[in-house]
Amino acid sequence: MFEQTVMRISLRLLTIPTMLIGVVCAAAWVDAGEQAAAVSAPRDRQEAARAIDRFIDDKLSQKKIEPLPITGDEQFVRRIYLDVVGRIPTLVEARAFLDSKESGKRARLIESLLQSAGHVSHQFNFWADILRVKEHDGGISRAFYINWIKDSLASNKAYDQFVRELVTASGSGWQRGNGAVGYYFRDRGMPLDNMANTLRIFAGTRVACAQCHDHPHDRWTRRQMFEMAAFTANLTTDNTDELFKAIYQVEKATTDEELRHLSQVVRNTYHRDRVLGTSDGTIQLPADYQYPDAKPGEKIAAHAIFGPAGLPASESPADYRDRFGDWLTSPENPRFTSVIANRLWRRVMGRGLIEPVDDLRDDTKATHPELLEYLTQLMKDLRYDMRAYMLVLYNTQTYQRSVDPEEPDEGESNYFRGRLLTRMTAEQAWDSLMTLVVPEVDTRESGLNSSVIYYGGRPVLVGKEDMHTRFDKVKTHTVDQHWEFVVSELKAMKDDLQSQLDAERAAPNNVKPIYNFEVRASELGAPAAPGHFLRTFGQSNREFIEGGSKASNVTQFMPMFNGLVESQLLQNPESVLMQHLASKDSPSEKCDIAFLSILSRLPTDEERAMIAATSPTDDSWRQQDVVWALLNSQEFLFVE
């Protein structure tokens, strides 16, 4: 027994140095004016992919750099699953692809994954990080915003329409189909911040410091900042009508603390949180305005900071946000299309043609200017179909090349001669582990997104009635009806909580709660609580645009060494991976299953020999050791 313990520890220690490393070093041309016309057909999209490769190959030839070879199927299948759906492939998925001898199987897999629920989940994490999406804001649910983003991605809404709906949304978020108003709630009461974030995200232009003074490193002035803010000014995200005030007065008079609190939640959720008003295209300069081009307190008109020249002519008092939406998403806007083309290029290829992707200046130079121009036109020709655009990129040889063993110096480029080695995001790591724990992980729901009512620290009334239905009930309530609703809702919440507790006491080891946390990251509350696996591995706190981190840190050892991996995988006979291992008797077959499930490849002869030499003879210990070692290897946490 002592020898088995020593061997078990020695196998596990084999991977510790790889965790300590932290950051691993890695790392014929067409006319740019020619349009990528008619790229809707599969053959034309393949031609667009070949055109992109010609741009890359031409640059590599100019730089006298040799491109790396195309990656093998084992590396490709793991890479494409992590990049497109945000998790490793399952054992069945990996085997199906690797065993297939059909030509064109890569292109078919790419198209299938881009149409999957897993892609929607992965894309939601991407946009939630950019848009700083939070599950709650000031204690008020933002599930309507989360669901609107997911629905937009699931329906493959055109990018220009997606953006236009965000910047022109009005009304209540709980009115069906109106969840885009969450974009304005994210910067409640801060119109200048909201405009600065909008221009940075969608036009790649940083003007935030021009809120207080002329930009010290770019040409934007403080006046221009206010001229842009005028497009969305004169709005309010707080509704304080007579009903809102009357409910508040009743709350002050009640002595029941539970009823008062619930009434406040209902009042703020359904009656206060609304985008109201019409922007007239003017804004008043602050009293501390310090430049000679205007006077402090002067009212100035909306004006775009760069082309297209002018705005749609209109004599009607239409909401100026409509004009702003037209300007921002116009194909003639010199930055709108190129920013998303470059942003998605970086998402697929690992590095933008321009870095950073959201800080364009007049003197900014792309590593491949003609290619960026081509990609910009391609996005327009695809009518801002993000899936179709990424399908083209994933089908390029540029994407499918092997990992570059040499990481370029900071500020330098490898000119896409090969894939840059990257570490998984927190969401990719979590979702990959969940793939090994539960079946059908892409379609597994937590039950939280539609409930969003908490009582006693637990979600209640899950699946009983969604929040949109509740909004339809309460939106026209009188004060008396509001109070009747609050009383009945509180009773229902208490009854539901008690039912949960009774069920758990009756069968604590057998009854699962009606909500669960063994789901993909997109189904969990965001951001996760401090100390959660996702936050430990770098999930953004959603306070800053793209605030996530892939950096390693010491605290990541615990969930991988003896936390989540131990409790939900190694000691969980119901986990998908342990079920697969238990289905085989041969140690060799078990070894194959572990490697294919975790690394999407079979073990090498050297690895088989090492496992045979260092593993204990007890089969259950052997398989746990192998799984533990593979999950704690750098190969698992990195995307090759």
matplotlib code that plots the C-alpha trace (Angstrom):
import matplotlib.pyplot as plt

x = [0.0, 2.9, 4.5, 1.2, 0.9, 4.4, 3.8, 0.5, 2.2, 5.1, 2.8, 0.9, 4.1, 5.1, 2.8, 3.6, 6.4, 4.2, 1.7, 4.5, 5.6, 2.5, 3.1, 4.4, 6.4, 5.0, 4.0, -1.0, -2.3, -5.5, -6.2, -7.5, -10.1, -11.6, -14.9, -15.5, -18.8, -21.2, -19.7, -22.9, -22.4, -20.0, -17.7, -17.4, -16.6, -13.9, -12.5, -12.7, -10.6, -8.1, -7.9, -7.1, -4.4, -2.8, -2.6, -0.9, 1.4, 2.4, 3.4, 5.4, 7.2, 8.1, 9.4, 11.2, 9.3, 8.5, 4.8, 4.3, 2.7, -1.1, -1.9, -2.9, -6.4, -5.9, -4.7, -7.3, -10.3, -9.4, -8.6, -11.7, -14.0, -12.3, -12.4, -15.9, -17.9, -15.6, -14.9, -13.0, -14.8, -16.5, -15.1, -17.8, -17.1, -13.3, -13.6, -16.2, -13.9, -10.6, -12.1, -13.7, -11.9, -14.2, -12.7, -13.8, -14.6, -12.9, -15.2, -18.3, -17.3, -16.7, -20.1, -21.8, -20.2, -21.0, -24.7, -24.6, -25.9, -22.4, -21.3, -24.0, -22.8, -19.2, -20.1, -22.2, -19.2, -17.2, -19.8, -20.7, -17.0, -17.0, -20.3, -19.6, -22.8, -23.8, -26.5, -27.6, -27.1, -27.7, -29.7, -32.0, -32.0, -30.6, -31.7, -33.7, -30.5, -28.7, -31.5, -31.7, -28.0, -28.3, -31.4, -29.7, -26.7, -28.9, -30.8, -27.6, -28.8, -26.7, -24.0, -25.1, -28.7, -27.4, -25.5, -28.3, -30.8, -28.5, -28.1, -31.7, -33.5, -36.3, -38.8, -38.8, -36.4, -39.2, -41.3, -40.9, -38.2, -37.0, -34.0, -31.5, -32.3, -29.9, -27.1, -28.2, -28.8, -25.1, -24.0, -27.0, -26.9, -23.6, -24.3, -20.7, -19.3, -21.9, -21.0, -17.3, -17.8, -20.0, -17.3, -14.6, -16.4, -18.1, -15.9, -12.5, -12.1, -11.1, -12.4, -13.1, -10.4, -12.0, -14.9, -12.7, -10.1, -8.8, -7.3, -3.5, -2.5, -5.1, -6.9, -10.3, -11.4, -13.6, -16.2, -16.3, -16.9, -20.0, -21.1, -21.2, -22.9, -25.6, -26.9, -28.1, -28.6, -31.9, -32.7, -33.5, -33.2, -35.3, -39.1, -40.5, -44.1, -47.0, -47.6, -43.9, -44.2, -47.5, -46.1, -43.1, -45.3, -47.2, -43.9, -42.8, -46.0, -45.8, -44.2, -43.7, -40.0, -40.4, -43.3, -41.5, -38.4, -40.2, -42.3, -39.1, -37.7, -41.0, -41.2, -37.6, -37.7, -40.9, -41.6, -38.3, -36.0, -37.0, -35.2, -37.5, -37.3, -36.4, -33.0, -33.3, -29.6, -28.5, -26.5, -25.4, -21.7, -20.6, -19.8, -16.1, -15.7, -12.3, -11.8, -12.4, -14.5, -17.6, -18.8, -19.4, -23.1, -23.7, -26.1, -24.4, -25.7, -24.9, -22.1, -20.3, -16.6, -15.8, -17.6, -19.8, -20.4, -23.8, -26.7, -30.0, -31.9, -35.1, -37.3, -39.3, -38.5, -37.3, -35.1, -31.6, -30.5, -32.0, -29.7, -26.8, -27.6, -27.7, -24.3, -22.6, -23.7, -23.4, -21.2, -19.7, -18.6, -14.8, -14.3, -17.5, -16.9, -13.1, -13.3, -15.6, -13.7, -10.5, -12.0, -13.3, -10.0, -8.3, -10.9, -10.2, -6.5, -5.4, -4.0, -5.5, -4.2, -4.3, -3.6, -5.3, -8.5, -10.3, -7.7, -7.5, -5.8, -5.0, -1.5, -2.5, -1.0, -2.3, 0.3, -1.5, -3.3, -4.6, -5.9, -7.8, -9.4, -10.4, -11.9, -13.8, -15.4, -16.0, -18.0, -20.1, -20.7, -21.8, -24.2, -22.6, -23.3, -20.7, -21.1, -20.5, -17.5, -15.9, -16.7, -14.5, -11.7, -11.8, -11.5, -8.3, -4.9, -3.8, -6.0, -5.2, -1.5, 0.6, 1.5, 4.4, 7.1, 8.5, 6.4, 7.0, 8.4, 5.9, 4.7, 6.0, 4.1, 4.8, 2.8, 0.5, 3.0, 1.5, -0.9, 0.1, -0.2, -2.8, -4.1, -7.7, -10.0, -11.7, -14.9, -13.2, -11.5, -14.8, -16.8, -14.2, -14.3, -18.1, -17.9, -16.2, -18.8, -22.3, -23.8, -25.3, -23.5, -24.3, -28.1, -28.1, -29.8, -29.3, -32.9, -31.6, -31.9, -35.7, -36.3, -34.1, -36.1, -34.2, -35.6, -33.7, -30.5, -32.1, -33.8, -37.5, -40.5, -38.1, -40.1, -43.3, -43.8, -41.2, -40.5, -42.1, -45.4, -45.2, -44.4, -47.6, -49.5, -48.1, -47.4, -50.9, -51.5, -53.0, -51.4, -53.9, -53.3, -49.6, -49.8, -52.1, -49.6, -46.7, -48.5, -49.4, -45.9, -44.3, -46.5, -45.6, -41.9, -42.1, -44.0, -41.6, -38.6, -40.2, -40.9, -37.2, -36.0, -38.5, -37.5, -33.8, -34.4, -36.5, -33.9, -30.7, -28.6, -31.0, -32.8, -31.2, -32.3, -34.4, -31.6, -28.0, -24.5, -23.0, -23.7, -21.7, -20.4, -23.0, -25.7, -24.2, -24.6, -22.1, -19.7, -19.2, -18.6, -15.0, -13.4, -15.4, -13.4, -14.3, -13.0, -9.9, -9.0, -9.5, -13.2, -13.8, -15.5, -17.4, -16.3, -14.0, -14.3, -12.7, -11.6, -10.9, -7.4, -5.6, -2.7, -1.8, -1.7, -1.1, -4.7, -5.5, -3.7, -6.4, -9.4, -7.2, -5.2, -7.8, -10.9, -13.3, -11.3, -11.2, -14.9, -16.7, -14.6, -12.3, -14.7, -17.8, -18.7, -21.7, -19.5, -19.3, -15.6, -15.8, -18.7, -16.7, -13.8, -15.9, -17.3, -14.0, -12.0, -8.6, -6.1, -5.0, -8.6, -9.1, -5.9, -7.1, -10.4, -8.7, -6.4, -9.1, -11.6, -9.2, -6.6, -8.5, -5.6, -4.3, -1.3, 2.2, 4.2, 6.4, 3.4, 2.0, 5.3, 5.6, 2.0, 2.7, 5.9, 4.7, 1.0, -0.2, -1.6, -5.0, -7.1, -9.3, -6.2, -4.5, -7.3, -7.7, -4.0, -4.0, -7.0, -5.5, -2.2, -3.7, -6.0, -3.1, -0.8, -0.1, -1.4, -4.9, -5.0, -3.5, -5.1, -2.8]
y = [0.0, 2.3, 1.7, 2.4, 5.7, 6.7, 5.8, 7.8, 10.8, 10.5, 10.5, 13.5, 15.3, 14.9, 17.7, 20.2, 21.9, 22.5, 24.4, 26.5, 27.7, 29.9, 31.7, 29.5, 31.0, 30.3, 31.7, 35.0, 38.3, 39.8, 43.5, 45.1, 47.1, 43.9, 43.1, 39.7, 39.6, 36.7, 35.0, 33.5, 30.2, 27.6, 27.5, 31.3, 31.3, 28.8, 31.2, 34.0, 31.8, 31.2, 34.9, 35.6, 33.0, 34.7, 38.0, 36.2, 34.2, 37.2, 39.1, 36.0, 35.9, 39.6, 39.1, 35.9, 33.9, 30.3, 29.4, 26.5, 23.3, 22.5, 21.0, 17.4, 16.2, 15.6, 19.1, 20.6, 19.0, 20.2, 23.7, 24.1, 23.0, 25.4, 28.3, 27.8, 26.4, 27.2, 23.7, 20.6, 17.9, 15.1, 11.6, 10.8, 14.0, 13.5, 9.9, 10.7, 13.3, 11.4, 8.1, 9.8, 9.3, 11.6, 14.5, 17.9, 16.8, 19.9, 22.3, 20.3, 20.3, 24.1, 24.8, 22.4, 24.0, 27.5, 26.5, 24.9, 25.9, 25.7, 28.5, 30.7, 30.0, 30.8, 34.0, 35.2, 35.0, 37.0, 39.8, 39.8, 40.6, 43.4, 44.9, 44.4, 42.5, 41.7, 39.5, 42.1, 45.8, 47.5, 44.4, 44.6, 41.7, 42.2, 38.8, 40.5, 41.9, 38.6, 36.8, 39.4, 39.0, 35.2, 35.4, 37.8, 35.4, 32.3, 33.9, 35.1, 38.7, 40.8, 42.8, 46.2, 45.5, 44.1, 47.4, 49.6, 48.0, 48.6, 52.3, 53.1, 50.9, 52.4, 51.3, 48.6, 45.7, 43.3, 44.2, 41.2, 41.7, 44.9, 43.6, 45.8, 48.7, 46.9, 48.6, 52.0, 50.7, 49.5, 53.2, 54.5, 58.3, 58.6, 59.6, 60.7, 57.4, 55.5, 57.4, 56.9, 53.1, 53.0, 54.7, 52.5, 49.2, 49.8, 52.5, 51.6, 55.2, 56.1, 59.5, 58.9, 61.4, 64.1, 64.2, 66.5, 67.9, 67.7, 64.3, 64.5, 61.8, 62.0, 64.7, 64.6, 67.7, 68.1, 69.8, 66.9, 64.5, 66.6, 66.9, 63.1, 62.8, 65.1, 62.3, 60.3, 63.1, 64.1, 60.5, 59.1, 55.5, 56.3, 56.5, 58.5, 58.9, 59.3, 55.6, 55.1, 57.9, 56.6, 53.0, 54.5, 56.3, 53.1, 51.3, 54.0, 53.4, 49.6, 48.0, 44.6, 44.6, 41.7, 43.3, 46.6, 45.0, 43.0, 46.0, 48.0, 45.2, 45.0, 48.8, 49.3, 46.3, 47.0, 50.6, 52.5, 50.8, 52.2, 54.2, 57.2, 60.4, 61.6, 63.0, 66.3, 66.4, 69.0, 69.1, 71.7, 72.2, 72.0, 75.1, 74.3, 74.2, 75.8, 76.1, 79.1, 77.2, 77.5, 79.1, 77.3, 76.3, 76.8, 74.5, 72.8, 70.5, 66.9, 66.4, 63.3, 63.3, 61.7, 60.8, 59.9, 63.6, 64.8, 62.8, 61.8, 65.0, 65.3, 68.2, 66.0, 65.9, 62.3, 60.8, 61.7, 58.3, 57.0, 59.3, 58.2, 54.6, 55.3, 57.0, 54.5, 51.4, 52.9, 50.9, 54.3, 54.9, 54.6, 52.6, 50.6, 47.7, 47.5, 47.4, 44.3, 42.7, 43.1, 42.1, 38.8, 38.2, 38.5, 36.1, 33.5, 34.0, 35.0, 38.4, 41.4, 43.0, 46.1, 46.0, 47.1, 46.5, 49.4, 52.2, 53.3, 56.6, 58.5, 57.0, 53.4, 50.9, 47.3, 44.6, 43.7, 46.9, 45.3, 42.3, 44.5, 46.4, 43.1, 41.8, 45.0, 44.7, 41.0, 41.8, 44.3, 41.8, 39.2, 41.8, 41.7, 38.0, 37.2, 33.5, 33.5, 35.8, 33.5, 30.5, 32.0, 32.6, 29.1, 27.6, 29.3, 27.5, 30.5, 29.4, 25.7, 26.0, 24.5, 26.3, 28.7, 27.6, 31.1, 33.8, 37.2, 40.1, 42.6, 44.9, 42.6, 40.1, 36.6, 37.7, 34.6, 32.1, 29.8, 29.7, 31.6, 29.4, 30.8, 29.8, 28.9, 31.7, 31.0, 30.2, 27.7, 25.9, 25.7, 24.6, 22.0, 20.5, 20.5, 18.6, 15.8, 16.0, 16.2, 15.0, 17.3, 20.3, 22.7, 22.5, 22.1, 25.0, 26.2, 27.5, 30.8, 33.1, 33.1, 33.0, 35.9, 36.0, 35.2, 34.6, 33.2, 33.2, 30.8, 31.2, 30.6, 30.2, 28.8, 27.8, 28.8, 32.1, 34.2, 37.8, 39.0, 37.5, 39.2, 42.5, 42.1, 41.7, 44.6, 47.3, 48.8, 48.1, 50.7, 51.1, 48.7, 46.1, 46.5, 45.8, 42.7, 41.4, 41.9, 40.1, 37.1, 37.0, 36.9, 34.0, 32.1, 32.7, 31.5, 28.4, 27.5, 28.0, 25.8, 23.1, 23.1, 22.8, 20.0, 18.0, 18.3, 17.3, 14.3, 13.0, 15.0, 12.6, 11.9, 15.1, 17.6, 21.3, 22.6, 24.9, 23.6, 24.8, 22.0, 24.0, 26.1, 29.5, 31.4, 29.8, 31.0, 34.4, 36.8, 37.8, 34.8, 35.4, 36.0, 32.7, 30.8, 28.8, 31.3, 34.3, 32.4, 31.6, 35.2, 35.9, 39.6, 41.4, 43.2, 46.6, 47.2, 46.4, 43.0, 42.8, 39.1, 37.6, 34.5, 34.9, 32.1, 32.6, 30.5, 30.2, 28.2, 25.2, 24.4, 23.7, 21.8, 19.8, 18.8, 21.0, 20.8, 18.1, 15.9, 16.3, 16.6, 14.3, 11.8, 11.1, 11.3, 7.9, 9.6, 12.0, 11.4, 10.7, 8.2, 6.4, 6.1, 4.7, 2.2, 0.8, -0.7, -3.4, -3.1, -0.7, 0.2, 1.1, 3.2, 5.0, 5.8, 7.1, 9.4, 10.9, 11.2, 12.8, 15.3, 16.0, 14.7, 12.5, 9.0, 8.5, 8.1, 4.9, 6.8, 8.0, 4.5, 3.1, 5.9, 5.2, 1.5, 2.0, 4.6, 3.8, 1.6, -1.9, -1.0, -0.1, 2.6, 4.4, 4.0, 5.7, 8.5, 9.2, 9.4, 11.7, 13.9, 14.2, 15.0, 17.7, 19.3, 19.3, 22.4, 20.7, 20.7, 24.4, 25.7, 26.0, 24.8]
z = [0.0, 0.8, -2.6, -4.3, -2.5, -3.4, -7.1, -7.0, -5.7, -8.1, -11.1, -9.9, -9.2, -12.9, -13.8, -11.1, -12.9, -15.9, -13.6, -12.2, -15.7, -15.9, -19.1, -21.9, -24.7, -28.0, -30.0, -54.6, -53.5, -54.9, -55.4, -52.3, -54.1, -55.5, -53.8, -52.1, -54.1, -54.0, -51.0, -49.8, -51.7, -50.0, -53.0, -53.0, -49.3, -49.9, -52.6, -50.0, -47.7, -50.4, -51.2, -47.5, -47.6, -50.6, -48.7, -45.8, -48.1, -50.0, -46.8, -45.5, -48.9, -48.6, -45.1, -46.2, -43.5, -44.0, -43.1, -40.7, -41.9, -41.6, -38.2, -37.8, -37.1, -33.4, -32.8, -35.2, -33.6, -30.2, -31.4, -33.5, -30.6, -28.2, -30.6, -32.0, -29.1, -26.2, -24.8, -25.6, -27.8, -26.0, -26.4, -29.0, -30.9, -31.0, -32.1, -34.8, -36.4, -36.0, -37.4, -40.4, -43.7, -45.7, -47.6, -46.6, -43.0, -41.5, -43.5, -42.5, -38.9, -38.9, -40.4, -38.0, -34.9, -36.0, -36.1, -32.7, -29.3, -28.0, -30.3, -29.0, -25.4, -26.4, -28.3, -25.4, -23.1, -25.7, -26.0, -22.3, -21.6, -24.2, -23.1, -19.3, -18.8, -15.2, -13.9, -11.4, -11.2, -7.9, -6.8, -9.9, -12.4, -15.9, -17.1, -19.9, -21.3, -21.1, -22.8, -25.5, -26.3, -26.4, -28.6, -31.0, -31.3, -31.6, -34.5, -36.0, -36.0, -38.4, -36.5, -37.8, -36.6, -33.3, -32.6, -33.9, -31.6, -28.6, -29.2, -30.0, -27.5, -25.3, -22.8, -20.1, -20.4, -19.3, -22.2, -24.6, -27.2, -25.5, -23.6, -25.5, -23.1, -20.7, -22.7, -21.3, -17.8, -17.7, -17.6, -15.7, -15.3, -17.1, -20.7, -21.4, -20.2, -22.3, -25.4, -24.8, -24.3, -27.5, -29.6, -28.2, -28.7, -32.1, -33.7, -32.2, -31.0, -27.5, -26.4, -22.7, -21.5, -23.7, -21.2, -19.1, -21.5, -25.0, -25.7, -24.9, -27.4, -30.2, -32.1, -30.3, -28.3, -25.3, -27.5, -29.9, -26.9, -26.0, -29.6, -29.7, -26.4, -27.7, -29.9, -26.9, -24.4, -22.7, -21.9, -18.5, -17.2, -14.1, -14.3, -11.4, -12.5, -10.1, -9.7, -8.8, -6.1, -4.8, -4.3, -2.5, -0.1, 0.8, 1.3, 3.8, 5.8, 6.1, 9.2, 7.4, 6.4, 4.1, 2.2, 2.0, 0.6, -2.0, -3.0, -3.6, -5.8, -7.8, -8.1, -9.2, -11.5, -13.3, -12.9, -12.4, -14.9, -18.3, -21.0, -21.4, -23.4, -26.9, -27.7, -29.5, -30.5, -28.1, -24.9, -22.4, -21.8, -18.2, -16.1, -16.1, -19.8, -20.5, -24.2, -26.5, -29.1, -26.8, -23.5, -20.2, -20.0, -23.8, -25.5, -28.5, -31.3, -32.1, -34.6, -35.7, -35.1, -38.5, -41.7, -43.4, -43.8, -42.6, -41.2, -42.7, -43.3, -41.3, -40.2, -37.8, -34.1, -34.4, -31.7, -32.6, -31.4, -34.7, -36.6, -34.4, -35.1, -38.8, -38.7, -36.4, -38.4, -41.8, -44.3, -45.1, -41.5, -41.9, -38.7, -37.9, -40.3, -40.1, -36.3, -36.2, -39.1, -37.1, -33.8, -35.2, -37.0, -33.6, -32.1, -34.8, -35.4, -31.9, -32.8, -34.6, -37.8, -35.7, -31.9, -29.8, -31.7, -30.1, -30.3, -33.9, -34.7, -37.8, -38.0, -37.0, -39.4, -39.9, -40.3, -43.5, -44.8, -48.0, -46.1, -43.6, -46.5, -48.1, -44.8, -44.3, -47.8, -47.1, -43.9, -45.9, -48.7, -46.2, -44.8, -41.4, -40.9, -38.2, -38.5, -42.3, -41.8, -39.2, -41.4, -44.0, -41.5, -40.0, -43.4, -44.2, -44.2, -42.1, -39.2, -39.6, -39.4, -36.6, -33.4, -33.7, -31.3, -31.2, -29.6, -31.2, -29.1, -27.7, -30.4, -33.1, -35.3, -36.6, -39.7, -39.1, -40.2, -37.6, -34.7, -31.5, -28.4, -26.1, -22.7, -22.2, -20.9, -17.6, -19.4, -21.7, -18.8, -16.8, -19.8, -20.7, -17.2, -17.3, -20.6, -18.6, -15.8, -17.3, -20.6, -23.3, -21.6, -24.4, -24.0, -20.2, -18.4, -14.9, -14.5, -13.3, -16.3, -16.4, -12.6, -11.3, -8.1, -4.9, -1.5, 1.5, -0.7, -3.2, -6.6, -6.1, -8.5, -11.0, -14.2, -12.6, -14.5, -16.4, -15.7, -18.9, -17.9, -14.5, -16.2, -18.3, -15.1, -13.1, -15.8, -15.5, -11.8, -9.5, -6.1, -4.5, -7.2, -6.8, -3.1, -3.6, -6.1, -3.7, -0.9, -3.1, -4.6, -1.1, 0.0, -3.2, -2.7, 1.0, 0.0, -2.8, -0.5, 2.1, -0.4, -1.5, 2.1, 3.0, -0.1, 0.8, 4.4, 3.3, 0.9, 1.3, -0.8, -3.7, -4.5, -6.7, -6.5, -9.3, -10.3, -10.8, -11.2, -13.3, -16.5, -18.9, -17.7, -19.9, -17.7, -14.4, -12.8, -14.1, -12.9, -10.6, -6.9, -5.8, -5.1, -7.7, -10.3, -13.0, -11.1, -10.0, -13.6, -14.8, -15.5, -15.9, -13.0, -15.8, -14.7, -17.7, -21.4, -22.1, -18.5, -18.5, -18.0, -19.1, -16.7, -14.3, -10.6, -7.5, -6.4, -9.6, -8.1, -5.6, -7.9, -10.3, -7.7, -5.1, -5.5, -8.4, -10.3, -7.2, -6.1, -9.4, -11.5, -9.7, -6.8, -8.8, -10.4, -12.2, -14.2, -17.9, -17.9, -15.0, -16.7, -19.9, -18.0, -16.0, -19.3, -20.2, -18.6, -20.4, -18.9, -22.4, -23.4, -20.3, -21.1, -24.6, -23.2, -20.8, -23.4, -26.0, -23.6, -22.1, -24.8, -27.9, -28.9, -28.2, -25.9, -27.4, -26.9, -24.5, -22.4, -22.3, -21.0, -18.4, -17.1, -16.9, -15.0, -12.5, -11.9, -9.0, -9.9, -8.5, -11.5, -9.8, -8.5, -11.9, -13.9, -11.3, -11.4, -15.2, -15.3, -12.6, -14.4, -17.8, -16.4, -14.6, -17.6, -19.5, -22.6, -21.1, -20.3, -23.5, -26.9, -29.6]

ax = plt.figure().add_subplot(projection="3d")
ax.plot(x, y, z, "-o")
ax.set_aspect("equal")
plt.show()
